[in-house]
């Protein structure tokens, strides 16, 4: 009987940059692309290969053995003021020798905000009870109990001049508790609907060439 083949091994990482070094490489790359474009971004660094361990609460747990770092992922989050823009970020994964292994993101540019009047929390809360509130994350449903409220910011997709745009709109985040609640809060549009109108996300669809048509010879 032939001997089993040895399991393949993963070569050790070589010269993976530090967290600060990874940020510098990622930022230089995105600056060269024109992605960051002088706007305000936050960033964080993650080691995808970080060791994770667990043991019983009363057990004498040994210290986890540090895993080799094969790469670092730097994520940049676009900010408008101090508020992160939902869904607009870039991730750059950097491996051995500072090589860029992966790049992903949404190309977008933030523009100045416009002032609109807000509805009172009492009015929005009344809309929630009447079933007329404009939810961002879906109606909580079931019997719920509101335990608090605070201001938030949410993304609202629309169109402008036949181009897709994402509006950042103020919201009220009602902390909720109750039966069959899918989320810990209900996020409701805080703007007065009479003061603005968001165009629906309906971009023109190009007609496919020769689709369903006869071609004259």
Buried (B, 14 or more C-beta within 10 A) or exposed (E): EEEEEEEEEEEEBEEBBEBEBBBBBBBEBBEEEEBBBEBEBEBEBBBEBEEEEEEEEEEEEEEEEEEEBBBBBBBBBBBBEEBBBBEBBBBBBBBBEEBEEEBEBEEBEBEEEEEEEBBEBEBBBEBBEEEEBBBBBEEBEEEBEBEEBEEBBBEBEBBEEEEEBBBBBBBBBBEBEEEEBEEEBBBBBBBBEEEEEBEEEEEEEEEEEEEEEEEEE
